[in-house]
Amino acid sequence: MQTFSNSQTYISRNVKNLVFWPDDWCVLFKTHCVPPWPQRFWRTPTYPPGVRVVAFPGVPNPHEAVKGKWPAKPWKKFYKFIRPTPWIQEAWDSAERVVALTDR
């Protein structure tokens, strides 16, 4: 920990054949999926075409976004708003079906 501030940095510096996923596979939920303000009041977050990984750094977390909850301090709730995001639940349900099929 004295040399590397976190495990991700340690791995990146020590793995010899580090290969990253293509940039267009990976997006950030708040940046790439949530509509800009004020559109987020009437538009549901989208799942960009071609994306394979949606990261949720910070809040909202996926279980909050499914319900349209964005935990924020009271004075930030006006602009920290999202509509319920059903495609997250659909992705979970689909993954559960695949797992159930492979467990047979």
KOLDO-678780 format. One record per residue (C-alpha): residue number from 1; residue in one letter; x, y, z. Coordinates in Angstrom, 1 decimal, decimal comma. Layout:
<NUM; "A"; <X; Y; Z>>
...
! end
This chain:
<1; "M"; <0,0; 0,0; 0,0>>
<2; "Q"; <3,0; 2,3; 0,4>>
<3; "T"; <3,9; 2,0; -3,3>>
<4; "F"; <0,4; 1,6; -4,9>>
<5; "S"; <-2,6; 3,6; -3,6>>
<6; "N"; <-5,1; 0,8; -4,5>>
<7; "S"; <-5,4; -2,7; -5,9>>
<8; "Q"; <-6,4; -1,5; -9,4>>
<9; "T"; <-3,1; 0,4; -9,7>>
<10; "Y"; <-1,1; -2,5; -8,4>>
<11; "I"; <-2,7; -4,9; -11,0>>
<12; "S"; <-2,3; -2,4; -13,9>>
<13; "R"; <1,4; -2,0; -13,1>>
<14; "N"; <2,1; -5,7; -12,6>>
<15; "V"; <0,1; -7,6; -15,2>>
<16; "K"; <2,3; -8,1; -18,2>>
<17; "N"; <-0,3; -8,5; -21,0>>
<18; "L"; <-3,0; -6,1; -19,9>>
<19; "V"; <-5,7; -5,8; -22,5>>
<20; "F"; <-8,6; -3,4; -22,0>>
<21; "W"; <-12,1; -3,7; -23,3>>
<22; "P"; <-12,9; -1,4; -26,2>>
<23; "D"; <-14,0; 2,1; -25,0>>
<24; "D"; <-17,4; 1,8; -26,8>>
<25; "W"; <-18,3; -1,2; -24,7>>
<26; "C"; <-18,1; 0,6; -21,4>>
<27; "V"; <-20,1; 3,6; -20,1>>
<28; "L"; <-20,8; 5,4; -16,9>>
<29; "F"; <-24,5; 5,4; -15,9>>
<30; "K"; <-24,7; 9,0; -14,8>>
<31; "T"; <-22,6; 10,3; -17,7>>
<32; "H"; <-23,8; 8,3; -20,7>>
<33; "C"; <-27,2; 6,9; -19,7>>
<34; "V"; <-29,0; 9,6; -17,6>>
<35; "P"; <-30,5; 12,4; -19,7>>
<36; "P"; <-29,1; 15,9; -19,1>>
<37; "W"; <-31,0; 18,2; -16,8>>
<38; "P"; <-33,9; 19,1; -17,1>>
<39; "Q"; <-34,7; 16,2; -19,6>>
<40; "R"; <-34,1; 13,7; -16,8>>
<41; "F"; <-37,5; 14,7; -15,4>>
<42; "W"; <-39,4; 13,3; -18,4>>
<43; "R"; <-36,9; 11,0; -20,1>>
<44; "T"; <-35,9; 7,6; -18,7>>
<45; "P"; <-32,2; 6,7; -18,7>>
<46; "T"; <-31,2; 4,9; -21,8>>
<47; "Y"; <-29,0; 1,9; -22,5>>
<48; "P"; <-26,7; 3,0; -25,3>>
<49; "P"; <-26,5; 0,6; -28,3>>
<50; "G"; <-23,4; -1,6; -28,4>>
<51; "V"; <-22,6; -1,1; -24,8>>
<52; "R"; <-21,7; -4,2; -22,8>>
<53; "V"; <-20,7; -2,7; -19,4>>
<54; "V"; <-22,5; 0,0; -17,5>>
<55; "A"; <-20,5; 1,2; -14,4>>
<56; "F"; <-22,2; 2,8; -11,4>>
<57; "P"; <-19,5; 4,8; -9,6>>
<58; "G"; <-20,9; 6,7; -6,6>>
<59; "V"; <-24,6; 7,0; -6,4>>
<60; "P"; <-27,1; 6,0; -7,6>>
<61; "N"; <-26,4; 2,4; -7,3>>
<62; "P"; <-28,2; 0,0; -9,7>>
<63; "H"; <-30,8; -1,1; -7,1>>
<64; "E"; <-31,6; 2,6; -6,5>>
<65; "A"; <-31,7; 3,5; -10,2>>
<66; "V"; <-34,2; 0,7; -10,9>>
<67; "K"; <-36,6; 2,5; -8,5>>
<68; "G"; <-35,8; 6,0; -9,7>>
<69; "K"; <-34,0; 6,9; -6,4>>
<70; "W"; <-30,9; 9,1; -6,4>>
<71; "P"; <-29,7; 9,5; -2,8>>
<72; "A"; <-28,7; 13,1; -2,3>>
<73; "K"; <-28,8; 15,9; 0,2>>
<74; "P"; <-32,1; 17,7; 0,3>>
<75; "W"; <-30,8; 20,8; -1,5>>
<76; "K"; <-29,4; 18,6; -4,4>>
<77; "K"; <-32,5; 16,6; -4,9>>
<78; "F"; <-33,9; 19,1; -7,4>>
<79; "Y"; <-31,2; 18,3; -10,0>>
<80; "K"; <-30,1; 14,8; -8,7>>
<81; "F"; <-33,2; 13,1; -10,2>>
<82; "I"; <-33,8; 10,1; -12,3>>
<83; "R"; <-36,8; 8,3; -13,5>>
<84; "P"; <-37,2; 4,6; -12,8>>
<85; "T"; <-34,9; 2,6; -15,0>>
<86; "P"; <-36,5; -0,8; -15,9>>
<87; "W"; <-33,8; -2,0; -18,3>>
<88; "I"; <-31,5; -2,6; -15,3>>
<89; "Q"; <-34,0; -5,0; -13,7>>
<90; "E"; <-34,5; -6,6; -17,2>>
<91; "A"; <-30,8; -7,2; -17,4>>
<92; "W"; <-30,7; -8,8; -13,9>>
<93; "D"; <-33,7; -11,0; -14,7>>
<94; "S"; <-32,1; -12,1; -18,0>>
<95; "A"; <-28,8; -12,9; -16,2>>
<96; "E"; <-30,8; -14,9; -13,5>>
<97; "R"; <-32,4; -17,0; -16,3>>
<98; "V"; <-29,0; -17,7; -17,9>>
<99; "V"; <-27,6; -18,8; -14,5>>
<100; "A"; <-30,6; -21,0; -13,8>>
<101; "L"; <-30,2; -22,7; -17,2>>
<102; "T"; <-26,5; -23,4; -16,6>>
<103; "D"; <-27,2; -24,7; -13,1>>
<104; "R"; <-29,2; -27,6; -14,4>>
! end
